[in-house]
Amino acid sequence: MLGLPFATRSPKPLSLTQFLLSNNKKSSPTRIQLSLSPPPMEPSDTQTPAQARHNGPFAYQGPPAHHQNIVVMRHGDRLDNFEHLWVSKAARPWDPPLFESGLIRAFSTGQKLRNNLGFPIHRVFVSPFLRCVQTACEVISGLFAVTGGSVPIDASKFKVSIEYGLCEMLNNEAIRPVSAPRDGNFGFNVSELEGLFPDGVVDRSVEPVYKELPKWPEQVNASRNRYVHVIKALADKYPNENLLLVTHGEGIGVAVSTFMEGVTVYEVDYCAHALLKRPVFCRDESYSRGEFQVPHKGLSGVRYLRIDSTTDVVEVPE
């Protein structure tokens, strides 16, 4: 059902034995196996010196100025998982578009976010893979859709940017060998991708966290550290804004396992998303940020295992 070879829906949740046995095995088609404690990121070079000095959860006393919200989302249903012959005929077999059901799911997800988030999205950052760009386009449409018509998108309300750091894991764990480019060149045309978004919403002045794709083949741990880095760097760069990050299954798994202590994600649906929330304090025009947390009911389409202090594994439903 799902596109990533290690982020698919399994017929039933993993048993304790299956999970423990999986620790010494290569990632299987039914789960994402993640490091529970990614290394901390150094202060981002996007921060001012004052921000870097006060970049901690307890730098300031008193109530926060506001809370920052980051929604991390997986793309919708990819075409090659439904039309298996597509890969053999495609000019870019590593970059499938969305299947029709993926377009519908993405639009519907945008509508649900519009009704349930309770806060506006100010910026959208998107992986350069076509399925993510198409997902973002449909989610944006859903965020502004109303019954019986449409509301023109006000380009002054939010902006969109392509971010290489949100790209797929660039290795054969994520990209099937038969599909991967032989020379490691993925050949993304950012200008063409930006042209798919609604008029006026693309912010070309934004300097990306990653100015180019990682080199093929990318180590698994390096890709997971990359996801943590880019989430924190984008959040720190825009502390007064709520962000939507459209990425891949591994990115969702890393986000959840990083900011929910003692969990391992084993299943990520198409258009699954996780909400990260943190307090932001302001003093003398510099900012101090608290730690990100995943609030109650902050997950949709993500299932995980929780390991308690006695090392027992507890299966946690969505």
C-alpha positions in Angstrom: 0.0 0.0 0.0 2.7 2.5 1.0 5.6 3.6 -1.1 8.7 3.4 1.0 10.3 -0.1 1.3 10.7 0.4 5.0 7.6 2.5 5.8 4.7 0.4 4.7 1.6 -0.7 6.4 2.0 -4.2 7.9 -1.0 -6.5 8.2 -0.8 -6.3 12.0 1.5 -4.5 14.5 4.8 -6.1 15.2 5.0 -8.5 18.2 7.5 -8.1 20.9 9.6 -11.0 19.5 9.5 -9.6 16.0 10.7 -6.2 17.2 13.5 -7.6 19.3 14.7 -9.9 16.5 14.7 -7.0 14.1 17.4 -5.1 16.0 20.1 -7.0 14.3 18.6 -7.2 10.8 18.3 -5.0 7.8 15.2 -2.8 7.7 12.3 -4.8 6.5 9.4 -3.8 4.3 7.0 -3.4 7.3 8.7 -0.8 9.5 11.1 2.1 10.0 14.0 1.3 12.4 15.4 4.4 13.9 18.0 5.6 16.3 16.2 6.6 19.5 18.8 9.3 20.5 20.1 11.3 17.5 23.0 13.5 18.3 22.1 17.1 19.2 22.5 19.8 16.5 25.1 22.6 17.0 23.6 26.1 17.1 22.5 26.9 13.6 24.4 29.5 11.5 21.0 31.0 10.7 20.7 32.3 14.3 22.0 35.7 15.5 24.7 35.6 18.2 22.1 36.6 20.8 19.9 33.7 19.7 22.8 31.3 19.9 23.7 32.5 23.4 20.2 32.0 24.6 19.3 28.8 22.7 18.0 26.7 25.6 14.8 25.8 27.3 15.6 27.6 30.5 17.3 30.8 29.2 14.5 33.1 30.3 12.1 33.1 33.1 8.4 33.8 32.8 5.7 32.7 30.3 6.6 32.2 26.6 5.8 34.8 24.1 4.1 32.2 21.9 4.3 28.6 20.9 5.8 27.5 17.6 4.2 24.6 15.7 6.0 22.4 13.1 3.9 19.9 11.1 6.1 17.2 9.5 4.2 15.3 6.8 4.8 12.3 4.5 3.9 12.5 0.8 0.8 10.9 -0.7 0.4 7.6 -2.6 3.1 7.2 -5.2 2.3 6.0 -8.7 4.9 3.2 -9.0 3.3 1.3 -6.1 0.1 0.9 -8.2 1.4 0.8 -11.8 4.3 -1.5 -11.6 5.3 -1.3 -15.2 5.7 2.5 -14.9 9.3 2.2 -13.7 10.4 0.3 -16.8 9.0 3.1 -19.1 9.8 6.2 -17.1 12.5 8.7 -18.0 13.0 9.4 -14.2 12.0 6.1 -12.5 13.4 7.4 -9.2 11.0 10.3 -9.1 7.4 9.0 -9.4 4.4 11.3 -9.3 1.4 10.8 -7.1 -1.2 8.2 -8.0 -4.8 9.6 -8.3 -5.6 8.4 -4.8 -2.5 10.2 -3.6 -3.8 13.5 -5.0 -7.1 13.0 -3.3 -5.6 12.0 0.0 -3.3 15.0 0.0 -6.2 17.4 -0.7 -8.3 15.7 2.0 -5.4 16.0 4.5 -5.1 19.7 3.8 -8.8 20.1 4.5 -8.5 18.2 7.8 -5.5 20.3 8.8 -7.5 23.5 8.0 -10.3 22.3 10.3 -8.3 20.8 13.1 -4.9 22.5 13.5 -6.1 25.6 15.4 -3.2 27.7 14.1 -2.2 29.1 10.7 0.7 27.8 8.6 3.1 30.5 7.6 5.7 28.7 5.6 5.8 25.4 3.7 9.1 23.6 3.0 9.1 20.8 0.5 11.4 17.9 -0.6 12.4 18.3 -4.3 10.9 14.9 -5.2 7.9 15.3 -7.4 5.6 13.3 -5.2 6.3 15.7 -2.3 5.8 18.8 -4.5 2.5 17.5 -5.7 1.5 16.6 -2.2 2.3 20.1 -1.0 0.3 21.6 -3.9 -2.8 19.6 -2.9 -2.4 20.2 0.8 -2.2 23.9 0.1 -5.4 23.7 -2.0 -7.1 21.8 0.8 -6.1 24.3 3.4 -8.0 27.0 1.5 -10.9 25.0 0.1 -14.5 25.7 1.2 -17.7 23.8 0.4 -19.2 24.8 -2.9 -16.3 26.9 -4.1 -12.7 28.0 -3.6 -11.0 30.8 -1.8 -8.3 32.6 -3.7 -4.9 32.0 -2.1 -3.6 35.1 -0.5 0.1 34.9 -1.3 0.9 37.4 1.6 -0.3 34.9 4.2 2.3 32.1 3.6 5.2 31.2 1.4 6.6 28.0 -0.1 10.3 26.9 -0.7 12.1 23.8 -1.9 14.5 22.4 0.7 17.0 19.7 -0.4 17.5 18.7 3.3 14.0 17.2 3.3 14.7 14.8 0.4 14.5 11.1 0.4 17.2 9.0 1.9 19.6 8.7 -1.0 20.5 5.1 -0.9 19.1 1.7 -1.8 17.4 1.4 1.6 14.9 3.9 0.3 15.3 4.0 -3.5 15.0 0.7 -5.3 18.2 -0.3 -7.2 16.2 -0.8 -10.4 15.0 2.8 -10.1 18.1 4.7 -8.9 20.1 6.8 -11.4 23.3 4.9 -12.3 25.4 8.1 -12.1 23.9 9.3 -8.8 22.6 12.4 -10.6 18.9 13.0 -9.7 18.6 16.0 -12.0 16.0 18.1 -10.2 14.9 21.2 -12.0 13.9 23.5 -9.1 12.5 26.2 -11.4 10.1 23.7 -13.0 9.1 22.4 -9.6 8.4 25.9 -8.2 6.2 26.5 -11.3 3.8 23.8 -10.0 2.8 25.9 -7.0 0.0 28.6 -7.0 1.0 32.0 -8.3 2.9 34.2 -5.9 3.5 31.8 -3.0 7.1 30.7 -3.8 9.7 32.6 -1.8 12.9 32.4 -3.9 14.7 34.7 -1.5 15.0 31.9 1.1 18.4 30.4 1.5 18.0 26.6 1.9 19.6 24.8 4.8 21.1 22.3 2.3 22.2 24.0 -0.9 22.5 20.7 -2.8 21.4 17.0 -2.4 23.5 14.7 -0.3 25.9 12.6 -2.2 24.8 9.1 -3.4 24.9 6.7 -1.6 24.0 8.4 1.6 24.6 6.5 4.9 21.4 5.7 6.8 22.6 7.4 10.0 23.7 10.4 8.0 20.3 10.8 6.5 18.6 10.6 9.9 20.9 13.2 11.3 20.1 15.3 8.3 16.4 15.2 9.0 16.9 16.3 12.6 19.3 19.1 11.5 16.9 20.5 8.9 13.9 20.4 11.2 15.7 22.3 13.9 17.5 24.7 11.6 14.2 25.7 9.8 12.4 26.1 13.1 15.2 28.3 14.5 15.4 30.4 11.4 11.7 31.2 11.7 10.9 31.2 15.4 7.8 33.4 15.0 6.2 31.2 12.3 4.4 27.9 12.1 5.9 25.5 9.4 4.7 22.6 7.3 7.5 20.3 6.2 6.5 17.9 3.4 9.0 15.0 3.3 9.3 11.2 3.3 8.5 8.4 5.6 11.9 8.2 7.2 11.7 11.9 8.0 8.4 11.4 9.9 9.9 8.5 11.8 13.0 10.4 12.8 10.9 13.4 13.9 8.7 11.3 16.2 11.5 9.2 17.6 13.7 12.2 18.3 11.0 14.2 20.1 9.2 11.4 21.9 11.6 9.7 24.3 11.9 6.0 24.2 9.9 5.2 21.0 10.6 3.5 17.7 8.4 4.1 14.7 7.5 1.0 12.8 4.7 2.2 10.4 4.1 5.5 8.5 1.1 5.9 6.2 0.9 8.1 3.2 0.2 11.7 4.2 0.9 10.8 7.9 1.9 13.8 9.9 3.4 14.7 13.3 2.9 17.9 15.2 5.9 19.3 17.0 5.3 22.1 19.5 7.6 24.3 21.6 7.5 27.5 23.6 9.4 30.5 22.3 10.6 33.3 24.7 11.6 36.8 23.6 13.8 39.3 25.4 15.7 42.2 24.0 14.8 41.2 20.4 16.5 37.8 20.8 14.8 34.4 21.2 15.1 31.5 23.5 13.4 28.2 22.5 12.1 25.4 24.6 12.3 21.8 23.7 10.0 20.4 21.0 7.3 18.0 22.2 4.7 15.9 20.4 1.4 16.9 22.1 -1.5 14.6 22.8 -3.2 13.6 19.6 -0.3 15.2 17.7 0.2 12.1 15.4 -1.9 11.0 12.5 -1.0 7.8 10.5 2.0 7.0 12.6 2.4 3.9 14.8 5.2 3.2 17.1 6.6 1.0 19.9 7.3 2.4 23.3 10.2 1.0 25.4 9.7 1.6 29.1 12.3 1.6 31.9 12.1 -2.1 32.2 12.9 -2.6 28.5 9.5 -4.0 27.8 8.1 -3.1 24.4 4.6 -1.8 24.4 2.7 -1.5 21.1 1.0 1.9 20.9 -2.0 2.3 18.5 -2.4 5.5 16.5 
